[in-house]
């Protein structure tokens, strides 16, 4: 499920700084978003699948914008290389990202 970053993050800046922040997030999304259903579906972890395209300079810039947005919001972002994962591998990576191991 793709989630647009503009829908995920509240921009608190005002004026031109707000417009610049919204422009940086425009057309960017996270591949998956884990939420806490017990607490009003509060986001707890973004997950990005990084394929071969993520080696390009343009994509690396887009990835850096996502990294900063998640870091600024205090929301972890798990980056996984696109490949086949077992359920146990995914579970372990999610737990590690959430500091549960």
Buried (B, 14 or more C-beta within 10 A) or exposed (E): EEBEBBEBBEBEEEEEEEEEBBEBBEEBBBBBBBEEEEEEEEBBBBBBBBEEEBEEEEBEEBBEEBEEBBEEBEBBBBBBEEEEBEEEEEEBBBEEBEEEE
